[in-house]
Amino acid sequence: ITPLTSIDGCLALIKDGYKSKKLIDTSVEQFTELKNRILNILAFCEVMRGGVTYSMEQIDLSVFLPKLAESFVQDKNGKKIQYEIKCEGKNLFLDIERKHLEMIIGNLADNAVEYNEGDGIEVRIGARRAGEKLEITVADNGRGVPPEEYDRIFDNFYQIDKWFTGNIKGIGLGLAMVKQLVTQRGGEIGVSSKLGQG
């Protein structure tokens, strides 16, 4: 069932005279989901064509990451989400557009939450120097990713099979957009996982 069919069904019942707060709440919830999907597609298209540009900044990740985490969703189905930020060492400065960095980290954190069906959801975001490179990691305690899916999860419109985690929202563009943003700026992105551990 898509958000559009849910909205259509609810509105048809309301039109026929059924008065229910649940129908209205469902319509609003599904409308929000549909709107978010449309906004994600628009954002993805802009990233792919390099349409929107933002001012470059030198961002201190030791300050940026904790503040960004405060804006993330704090619970899922009544279960509290625990975020841990770990910035190792000094000189954690990155020259990048703030908006695009928010999109990169935000999408990775969203995935860490969305694909986690556990009771205690943990998301760990880290930054450290690795030689001349600056390494940013986003880890979780979810079900993990099968090795055969490593390359495919960054493909456009790709999602791991529904049996893997249940009912997953979205349309499979978040990681594709993240990869595009990272590679456009000369960076690299990859995945490391253990099934059952995250």
Secondary structure in CASP SS format (residue, H / E / C, confidence):
PFRMAT SS
TARGET T0000
AUTHOR 0000-0000-0000
METHOD secondary structure of the structure
MODEL  1
I C 1.00
T C 1.00
P H 1.00
L H 1.00
T H 1.00
S H 1.00
I H 1.00
D H 1.00
G H 1.00
C H 1.00
L H 1.00
A H 1.00
L H 1.00
I H 1.00
K H 1.00
D C 1.00
G C 1.00
Y C 1.00
K C 1.00
S C 1.00
K H 1.00
K H 1.00
L H 1.00
I H 1.00
D H 1.00
T H 1.00
S H 1.00
V H 1.00
E H 1.00
Q H 1.00
F H 1.00
T H 1.00
E H 1.00
L H 1.00
K H 1.00
N H 1.00
R H 1.00
I H 1.00
L H 1.00
N H 1.00
I H 1.00
L H 1.00
A H 1.00
F H 1.00
C H 1.00
E H 1.00
V H 1.00
M H 1.00
R H 1.00
G C 1.00
G C 1.00
V C 1.00
T C 1.00
Y C 1.00
S C 1.00
M E 1.00
E E 1.00
Q E 1.00
I E 1.00
D E 1.00
L H 1.00
S H 1.00
V H 1.00
F H 1.00
L H 1.00
P H 1.00
K H 1.00
L H 1.00
A H 1.00
E H 1.00
S C 1.00
F C 1.00
V C 1.00
Q C 1.00
D E 1.00
K E 1.00
N C 1.00
G C 1.00
K E 1.00
K E 1.00
I E 1.00
Q E 1.00
Y E 1.00
E E 1.00
I E 1.00
K E 1.00
C E 1.00
E C 1.00
G C 1.00
K C 1.00
N C 1.00
L C 1.00
F E 1.00
L E 1.00
D E 1.00
I E 1.00
E E 1.00
R H 1.00
K H 1.00
H H 1.00
L H 1.00
E H 1.00
M H 1.00
I H 1.00
I H 1.00
G H 1.00
N H 1.00
L H 1.00
A H 1.00
D H 1.00
N H 1.00
A H 1.00
V H 1.00
E H 1.00
Y C 1.00
N C 1.00
E C 1.00
G C 1.00
D C 1.00
G C 1.00
I E 1.00
E E 1.00
V E 1.00
R E 1.00
I E 1.00
G E 1.00
A E 1.00
R E 1.00
R E 1.00
A E 1.00
G C 1.00
E C 1.00
K E 1.00
L E 1.00
E E 1.00
I E 1.00
T E 1.00
V E 1.00
A E 1.00
D E 1.00
N C 1.00
G C 1.00
R C 1.00
G C 1.00
V C 1.00
P C 1.00
P H 1.00
E H 1.00
E H 1.00
Y C 1.00
D C 1.00
R H 1.00
I H 1.00
F H 1.00
D C 1.00
N C 1.00
F C 1.00
Y C 1.00
Q C 1.00
I C 1.00
D C 1.00
K H 1.00
W H 1.00
F H 1.00
T C 1.00
G C 1.00
N C 1.00
I C 1.00
K C 1.00
G C 1.00
I C 1.00
G C 1.00
L C 1.00
G H 1.00
L H 1.00
A H 1.00
M H 1.00
V H 1.00
K H 1.00
Q H 1.00
L H 1.00
V H 1.00
T H 1.00
Q H 1.00
R C 1.00
G C 1.00
G C 1.00
E C 1.00
I C 1.00
G C 1.00
V C 1.00
S C 1.00
S C 1.00
K C 1.00
L C 1.00
G C 1.00
Q C 1.00
G C 1.00
END
